[in-house]
Amino acid sequence: MQYSEFIHAAKAKLGVDTEQDVLDVSRAFLHTLTTHLAGNAADKLGAQLPGPLLDIIREIPPEERDQGERFKLTEFYERVGDQLGVDAEEGKQKTHQFMELLGQMITTGELHKIKVTLSDDYAPLFDGMVV
């Protein structure tokens, strides 16, 4: 998916009006996911994304990208919400919406790698996806 296609699809999926709003949600989600993934998983994910989204992943220093900080899905929602300045419920909504977009941008194989890296309580993120 090209960046312009992503922005158009993301505005509709996320219910936002501007490219900056899309980037804010993208940053909140990708920073939280990047913090959670271990090894070079975030870099491999980023390689399949439009350039500006890879740049968001790379905002996290390399030594922090590969740490694999562990936290439950509920904390994931809270972290996304905190970065967006909204409550955990809206963080949950934006997380699921962005995850659907992510599933359209990366290969099934990459999506599967992310799924098996995460603990079982992350299964709801993959509901309705072919993984």
C-alpha positions as CSV (number, residue, x, y, z in Angstrom):
1,M,0.0,0.0,0.0
2,Q,1.3,3.4,-1.0
3,Y,1.4,6.2,1.6
4,S,-1.3,8.2,0.0
5,E,-3.6,5.1,-0.1
6,F,-2.8,4.5,3.5
7,I,-3.7,8.0,4.6
8,H,-7.0,7.9,2.7
9,A,-7.9,4.5,4.1
10,A,-6.8,5.5,7.6
11,K,-8.8,8.6,7.7
12,A,-11.9,6.6,6.9
13,K,-11.1,3.7,9.3
14,L,-10.0,5.9,12.2
15,G,-12.7,8.5,11.7
16,V,-10.3,11.4,11.6
17,D,-10.0,14.3,9.2
18,T,-6.3,15.1,8.8
19,E,-3.1,13.4,7.9
20,Q,-1.7,14.6,11.2
21,D,-4.5,12.8,13.1
22,V,-3.6,9.7,11.2
23,L,0.1,10.1,12.0
24,D,-0.7,10.7,15.7
25,V,-2.6,7.4,15.9
26,S,0.0,5.6,13.8
27,R,2.7,6.9,16.2
28,A,0.9,5.9,19.3
29,F,0.2,2.4,18.0
30,L,3.6,1.8,16.3
31,H,5.6,3.1,19.3
32,T,3.7,0.9,21.7
33,L,4.1,-2.2,19.4
34,T,7.7,-1.4,18.8
35,T,8.4,-1.2,22.5
36,H,6.7,-4.6,23.0
37,L,8.4,-6.5,20.1
38,A,11.8,-8.1,20.6
39,G,14.8,-8.5,18.4
40,N,14.5,-7.0,14.9
41,A,10.8,-7.7,14.6
42,A,9.8,-4.0,14.5
43,D,12.4,-3.3,11.7
44,K,11.1,-6.3,9.7
45,L,7.5,-5.0,10.2
46,G,8.6,-1.5,9.2
47,A,10.2,-2.8,6.0
48,Q,6.7,-3.6,4.7
49,L,5.2,-0.3,5.6
50,P,5.1,3.0,3.7
51,G,8.3,5.0,4.4
52,P,6.7,7.6,6.8
53,L,5.5,4.7,9.0
54,L,8.9,3.1,9.0
55,D,10.3,6.5,10.1
56,I,7.9,6.4,13.0
57,I,9.2,3.0,14.1
58,R,12.8,4.3,13.8
59,E,12.0,7.2,16.2
60,I,12.5,4.5,18.9
61,P,16.3,4.1,19.3
62,P,17.7,0.8,18.1
63,E,18.7,-0.3,21.6
64,E,15.1,0.2,22.8
65,R,13.5,-1.4,19.7
66,D,14.9,-4.8,20.4
67,Q,14.2,-5.0,24.2
68,G,10.8,-6.7,24.0
69,E,9.2,-5.0,27.0
70,R,6.3,-7.3,28.1
71,F,2.9,-6.0,29.1
72,K,-0.7,-7.1,28.7
73,L,-3.1,-6.1,26.0
74,T,-5.0,-3.8,28.5
75,E,-1.8,-1.9,29.1
76,F,-1.2,-1.7,25.4
77,Y,-4.6,0.1,25.1
78,E,-3.7,2.4,28.0
79,R,-0.3,3.3,26.4
80,V,-2.0,4.1,23.1
81,G,-4.6,6.1,24.9
82,D,-2.0,8.0,26.9
83,Q,0.0,8.9,23.8
84,L,-3.2,10.2,22.2
85,G,-4.5,12.0,25.3
86,V,-7.6,9.8,25.5
87,D,-8.9,7.2,27.8
88,A,-8.1,3.5,27.6
89,E,-11.4,2.7,25.9
90,E,-10.7,5.0,23.0
91,G,-7.1,3.7,23.0
92,K,-8.6,0.2,22.6
93,Q,-10.8,1.4,19.7
94,K,-7.9,3.1,17.9
95,T,-5.6,0.1,18.5
96,H,-8.1,-2.3,16.9
97,Q,-8.8,0.1,14.0
98,F,-5.1,0.6,13.3
99,M,-4.5,-3.2,13.6
100,E,-7.0,-3.7,10.8
101,L,-5.1,-1.3,8.7
102,L,-1.9,-2.9,9.5
103,G,-3.3,-6.3,8.4
104,Q,-4.0,-4.7,5.0
105,M,-0.4,-3.4,4.6
106,I,1.7,-6.3,5.5
107,T,1.9,-9.9,4.4
108,T,0.1,-12.7,6.1
109,G,3.4,-14.2,7.0
110,E,4.6,-11.0,8.8
111,L,1.3,-10.7,10.5
112,H,1.6,-14.3,11.7
113,K,5.2,-13.6,13.0
114,I,3.8,-10.7,15.1
115,K,1.0,-12.8,16.4
116,V,3.2,-15.6,17.6
117,T,5.5,-13.1,19.2
118,L,2.7,-11.7,21.4
119,S,1.2,-13.4,24.4
120,D,-2.2,-15.2,24.1
121,D,-4.1,-12.2,25.6
122,Y,-3.3,-10.3,22.4
123,A,-5.5,-12.7,20.3
124,P,-8.4,-10.1,20.1
125,L,-6.2,-7.9,18.0
126,F,-6.2,-10.6,15.3
127,D,-10.0,-11.3,15.3
128,G,-11.3,-11.5,11.8
129,M,-7.9,-11.6,10.2
130,V,-6.4,-14.5,8.3
131,V,-3.2,-15.2,10.1
